[in-house]
Amino acid sequence: MVQRLALDLGNAWPDIEATPGVAGGAARIARTWIPVWVLVNYRRLGWSEARVLENFPELRAGDLVQAWVYAESHREAIGKAIAENEAT
């Protein structure tokens, strides 16, 4: 359902960007420095979407939809980013 919603929006991830030199070049929510892998990791730790939005007030609910769909489509890269950051 979430994937269909995102695809119906046109561009699959209109609010996800990756810019060299910004957030380590990781895919992030546009307008922010918040990498998708960070949001996914909080979700893995049991944070609800409401808690994520409370702690990151610059995010919108639609940003989380985009993040989850992007992460689902880029599981390997997101998992690798989480593992690399846990090792440091």
N, C-alpha and C positions, 0 to 999 in steps of 0.2 A: 504494500500500500504506500509506504513512504517513498519507495523508489518510483512508483508510478506518479505520485504527486510531483516529485522533482523533475521527472521527464516531461510532465505536462507543462512545466514552467518554461519550457524552451531549452535554453542552454542547461545541460545537466547540472552544472555547479556554478551558477552565475556569481555567487558570493564567496567563492574559494579562489585564492590567488597564491602563487608562489613567486617570490621575487628574490633574486640573489642579494644577499646582504641584509635581508629582513627576516627575522625569526629563523636565522640559520638557513634560509632558503626553503624551509618546510612549507607545505601547503597550509594556509592559514585563512581565517575568516577575513574577508576584505574589510577595510576600514580599521582593522585592529592588528595587533602583533600576536594574536592568540593562535597558535598552531592547532590544526585539527587533532593531531595525536594527543595533545594535552587534554582536550575535551573528551576524547575517547578513553583516555586513561582514567579520568575522573569517573566516567560512566562505569568503567570496569571496577572501580573501587566502591561502587554502589551509590554514587551521587544521583539524585533525581534530576530531571531537567529543570525543575523549579529551583533546586539548590544551585545548579550551574548558573542559571540566570540571575539568582540573587548575588552570587559571588563575582559575576562578570556582567555588571550592569550595562556595559556597552553592547552586549549581545542581544539579539532578538530571537524569538522562538523560531522564526524562519531560518536563522543562521544555524541553529541546531539541526534542523531538518537537513539542510545542505551538508553539514558536517557528517551526519550519520550516513547519508547516502554516499558521500565521497569516500568515507572510511570503508564502507562495505565494498565499494568497487576497487579499493586500493589497500586491501587487508595486509598484504605482505609489507608494503612500504610503511604503513602505520605501525604494524607490529615491530618492524625493525627500528623505527624511531623511538618507540617506547622502550625497547630493550636497550638501545644505545644510551638513552638518558637515565635508565635505572642503573646502568653500570658505572655512571660517573658520580 
